[in-house]
């Protein structure tokens, strides 16, 4: 019994070393390729203006800070490619046959790979939920310090807040390196949808007690009086303290891409949108994708296991590995396409995010069962 346990422990260590080494090498190759493409693309932003301090060293650092995002996106695919390569090589050299005669049954092999997959699930979650959002915020801050501001598209970032008199729509045009906001527009409406006031501000900073400190303000108020024509009051102020529950985290959430936000940040922003009567479907789908995406590493190792039970001729291993790579790419494409379709068609977010993993899990387990039962 002790001898069998020692043998199985040795087999597990062998599998861990082979798979982790292969996945690390594949990941390094893909990340280096994406780093090169990103750097070439970023060169167009270097020295666009004479006053710009954004040069090649800053571009290299910015692209380097984008690496965790690529790592998060690539891990399921590189796990699949690395595991398929190891399984195919072991099958081609008959090493897997020797391992099977040494006590590595189908279900034990599945459990061994699942334990490896769980390690990659944890790694993917940590990178996607902590490292990638932090690196992305640092990269944006670096770029804004060199170029002057973080723009939020042509229309800016929109936020909405309910209050006792109605609701407020807030537009933030850009974020400055010192965490202040630029080009602020605040539209206040009553419960009937009538416009009550418009506030325009060149800059704003977050106050200490649920407020924004607006600077260089132009305020227009519309008074709806039943007995006479509507009156308009205009005022120009140097500063104005505007009470609001919109925090810095909410503004950052509106500025950042949803797929680069942490799970907790996504959930909090989703709750804010729902509380203020805004559509949160896109963020709900992204939230559930954040939950299920790390689990796709488990799907990938299960998808790779059937390759160990195939008979390879000389030179045929490359064909099977290529087929596995295409399967991994199709999984990522299906994941992205279903996410967009779910947002457009209003599908249930939980089902939309979980469906690709369910489809490929069933397919991989079916292939595994068929190969095992056939033998």
N, C-alpha and C positions, 0 to 999 in steps of 0.2 A: 504493500500500500504506500509506504513512504517512497519507494523507488518510482512508482507510477506518478505520485504527486510531484516528485522532483523532475521527472521527464516532462510532465505537462507544464510545469513552471518554466523549464528551459525552452519549450516550444513557444510559450507565450512571449518570453523575452525575445526570442528570435523574430517572431511576428512584429512585435513592437518596434524593434530596431530597424527592420526592413521597411516597414510602412512609413514610419516617421522620417526616415532618411530620404525615401523616395518623394514623399509629399513636400519635405523641406526643399529639395532640389528643384522640383517642378514649380513650387511657389516662388522661389528665388528667381527662376528664369522669367516667369510671367511678370513679377513685380519690376524687374529690371527693364523688361520690354515696355511696360506701361510708363515707367519713369522716363525713359527716353522719348516716347511719344509725347508725353505731357510737357517735357522740357522744350522740345521743338515747337510745340503749339504755343508755349508761354513766351517764346522769344519775340513774338509780335508785339507784346506789351512792354518790352524793355526799351527804355529811353524814348517813349513816344513824344514826350514834351521836354523842353529844355530844363524846366524846373523839377522834373521827375527824378526821384532818387531810386527808382526801381530799376536796378541794373542786373547783370548776370548773376552775381552772388546771391542777391535777394530772390531772383527767380529760381535758382537751384534750391534754396532753402524752402521756398513756397512749394515747389514740386515735391520735395522730400516730405513735407508735412501732409501731402495728399496720399502718401503711401499707405497709411492705415486704412483709408477708405477703400483703396484698391485691394488691400489684403482682405478686408471684410467681404468684398464682393467676389473675390477669387477663391476663397478657401474651399467652398463646397466643390468647385470644379477641380481644383488641384488635389483635393482629397480623393476624388473619383479617379483622376488620371494616375496619381501615384499608387493607389491601391490596386487598380486594374493592372498596372505594369508589374507590380510585385506578384499578384496572383497568376498572371499569364506567364511570367518568367519561371515561377515555381512549378507550374503545370508543364511547361515546355521541357524543363530539365528533369522532370519526374521527381523533384524534391517534395512536391505536395503529396505524391503517391506514397513516398517513404514516411512522411508525417502522418498520413492516414493509417498506415500499418503500425505506427507507433502509438496509436490511441487517439488521434485527432479526428473524431467523428464529425459529421456534418453540423450537428447542433452545437457541438463544442467549438467548432471553427466559427460558427455564426456568433456565439457568445463572445469569443475572443475579439472578433472584428467589431462587435457592438461596443465593447469596452474601449477600443481604440476610437471608435466614432464618438463616444461620449466625451473623450478628452478633447476632440476637435470641436464638439458642440460648445464646451466650456470656453475654449480659446476663441471661437467665433463670437460668442456672446460678449466676452470681455472686450474684444477689439471693437465690435460694433456699438456697444453700449457705453463704453468709457473712453477708450483710446482714440477712436475715429472722431467722435464729436469734439473732444478736446483739441485734437490736432487740427480739425477743420476751423474751429473758432480762432486758434492761434494763427493759422495761415491767413484767414481773412483779416485779422488784426494787423498782421505783418504787412499785407498788401495795402491796407488802408493807410497805414503810417507812411508808406512810401509814395502812394498815389493821391492821398488826401481824404478819401471817404470810401465807404462800402455802399455802392448803389444797389437799389432793390428793383431793378427793371425800370421800364419807362413810366409805369403808373405807380410805383412805390408799393409799400406794404400796407394793407388795409386791416384794421381791427374794429371791432364793434363792442359797445358796452351799454347795458341797460341801466336806467336810473329812474327816479320817482316820476319825473315829468315826461319820460319817453325813452329815447335811446340816442346814442352818440356814435357817429362813424368817424374814425381817425385814420388819417393817411400820413405815413412816415416816408419821406422821400429818400433819405439816406442816413447812414450811421457814420459818425466821425470816429477817428482813432481813440479819442478820449471818452468814448461811450456816450457822447451826447448825440442827439438826433437833429437832423437838418430838414428844412422845408416841411414844416408841420402844417396840416390842415385839419380842423376839427369842425364837423357838421353836427349840430344838435337838432333833433326832431322831436315833436310831441307824439302822443299815442295815436293820433290820426294821420301821422306822416307829414305834417306841415313843418317846413323849415323854420326853426326858431332863431338860430344864430350860426355864423361862420367865423371861425378864428383862424387866422394865418400867422405863423411864427417862423422866423428865420432859423431859430435853434431852440432846443429844449433839453433839459436835463432831468433826471429822476430825483424827486424829492425824498425826504426821509420818511414822511408819514402819508402814504397813499396820495401822492400829488406829483405833478410835473411843474417845473419852473420854466415858463415860456419867456423868451427874450425877443424884443423888437416885434411887438404884436400889433396886428391890425384886426380889430373886432367889429363885426357887423351884426346887429340885432334886428330881428323883424318882429314888430309888435302887431298882433292881429286884433284889431278893434272893430266891434260889430257896427258901431254908429258912424264910422268914418273910414276913409281909405287906409290901407295898411301903411304904417309908419316904419321908417328905416333909420336906425341910429348907428353912426359910425364913430369909432374911437381908435386912436393910435397910442399905444402904451409901450413904455420901455421894457416892462416885465409884467408877468401875470402868473399867479399861482393857480393852477387848474387842478381841482380835486378829481382823482381817478383811481380805480383799482387795477389799471393796466400796468403791470410790472415790467421790469427790464427783461425778465425771462420770457414773458409773453411776446414782447417786441422781437427778441432774438429768435423765438420760435417762428414768428411770421417771416423773418428775414431768411433763416436757414432753410435749406431744402429738407422736406420731411424725412427722406431716407438717411439724412446725416444727423438726425436728432436721436437722443437717447430714449429708451422706452418710457422712463418716468416722465421726461419732458414732453413726449408725445401725448401721454395719457393726460397730463395736467392741461396742456393746450387744447386737447380734444374736449375736456370737461368745460373749459372756458368758452369754447365755441358753442357747445350745446346749451350752456347756461344763458348765452346771449342770443339764442335763436339763429345761429349761423350754421351752415352746412358743415359737418365735420366728417363726412363720408370718406374723403380722401385721406384724412389723418387716421380714421378708424382702420381703414384697409392697411395703411402703412404701419400702424401699431401692431396689428395681428401678423403682418409680414415680419416685423421685427421679432415677434415672439416665435414664429415658426421657422424663420430662415436658418438660425443655427441648427435646428433639428434636421435640416436637409443633409447635414454631414452624415447623420445616421443612415439616411436613405441612400447616400452615395456608397458607403462601405458595403451595405447590403446588396446594392446593384453590382458591385465589383466582385462579390464572392462567387457567383456562378462561373466566372472566367477560370477559376481554379479547377473546375470539373470538366473543362473542355480539353480535347486532344489537339495539340498544336503540331503542325508540321514545320519544317525549317522555313523561316521567313514569314510565316502566317501570323506571328505575334503582333506585327505592326498593324495588320488589318484589323485585328480585334481591339487593339488599343485605340486605333482611330475611331472605330465604331463606338467605343465607350466614351471617347471625347465628344463625339457628336451627340450622344445621349445626354451627357452633362450640359452641353450648350443648349440642347432642346429644352432641358429642365429650366434653365435660367430664362430662356425666351418665353416659355409657357408661364413662368412665374410673373414676369413683367407684363405680358399681354393680358393675363387674367386680372392683374391689378388695375390696369387701365380700363379694361372692359367693365370690371366691377364698379369703378368710379363713374363711368358713363351710364351704365344701365341700372345703377342703384342696387346691386346685388348685396346679399348679406356679407358683411366684411369678414366675419369669422370663416365662413365657407369659402369665400374667394381666396383668402390667404392660405387655407389649409388644403385646398383641392390639388395643387400640383404635387405636394408631398404625398398625399393619399394615392394619387394615380401611379406615381413612380414606385411607391412602397409596395403596392399590390403587384405591379409588373415585376419588380425585382424578386419579391418573395415567390411569385408564381414560377419565374424562371429557375430559382433555386430549388423549389420543390420538384419541378419537372426533371431537372438534371439528377437530383438525388434519387427520386423514385425510379427513374429510367435505369439507374445503375444498381 
